[in-house]
Amino acid sequence: MLEKNKAIRMVDELRRQLISNDIPLNVIDYGAGHPNDIRSQQQMSKGVEVVSSTKCYAAYGVKGADAEFLFSAILKAKPCTVLELGTCCGFSSILMSKAMPKSSIYTLEGSPELVQIAQEMHHKAGCGNIQIHTGRFVDILPGLLPSIRPVDFAFIDGHHDRDATVQYFEMILPYMSYGGVMAFDDITWSDGMKEAWAAICSHPVARYADDNGKIGLIRVGECR
Ligand SMILES: C[S@@+](CC[C@H](N)C(=O)[O-])C[C@H]1O[C@@H](n2cnc3c(N)ncnc32)[C@H](O)[C@@H]1O
């Protein structure tokens, strides 16, 4: 296990390199875009073509206090199997890999262009325990979940739409281990995400565990 600050510094350095080596990047985004974007269900399902750059995408992802929070949460949970929705450039999966080098980490990303970047980042970071699955979450999860169960730690960090977030929670929940932890990024990103987080916390098997105002954690328990 790499010590928390060293792991965060390593990711910061990889991010810096990607930002300074800025190249154009076109991605198909199946997510909700920005908090003020109004994307229809049809647009999110079909994907929206975004003309961007590595600099822009490298700026996404957990960093600073949020990276510390995620790192500490996964260390505490000691998962064997980790599932992440939203690989992007691979930074959060590197952090989780450095915290739990013996775990199996499965991370999902819709954009093949970003998957290529994430693979490069994983290689540079020397992470051998991360498997990336390319495609829409809704398409990958039904086949993947039965083959990796039980999931001990799930990090949901993509498609910040209220209904989609609740849907992913409900899809993953039956495959979680008892006492497993689910982490949701951007719980206050939009009104929709606030509603999704409230709905998840009030689910009969969810036990609110912690949050830092941005990432929320629940523990999977028995029906109340
Ligand atoms: C916020 S970024 C993830 C950041 C990453 N977890 C980190 O901290 O380094 C969200 C990613 O999810 C992907 N994504 C969003 N909605 C998706 C969907 N429905 N299916 C597949 N990928 C999706 C986007 O392409 C984007 O790269």
The ligand as an ORCA input file, in Angstrom:
! r2SCAN-3c Opt
* xyz 0 1
  C     -16.400     12.787    -13.361
  S     -15.716     11.721    -14.559
  C     -14.935     10.469    -13.567
  C     -13.722     10.942    -12.838
  C     -12.903      9.829    -12.215
  N     -13.727      8.971    -11.375
  C     -11.800     10.413    -11.358
  O     -12.087     10.859    -10.224
  O     -10.646     10.444    -11.800
  C     -17.130     10.863    -15.161
  C     -16.822      9.912    -16.311
  O     -17.959      9.065    -16.487
  C     -18.180      8.828    -17.868
  N     -19.624      8.569    -18.027
  C     -20.646      9.397    -17.679
  N     -21.828      8.820    -17.897
  C     -21.576      7.592    -18.407
  C     -22.401      6.501    -18.799
  N     -23.736      6.583    -18.718
  N     -21.811      5.380    -19.254
  C     -20.446      5.304    -19.330
  N     -19.596      6.301    -18.959
  C     -20.157      7.431    -18.496
  C     -17.729     10.105    -18.557
  O     -17.331      9.829    -19.884
  C     -16.592     10.574    -17.648
  O     -15.349     10.201    -18.155
*
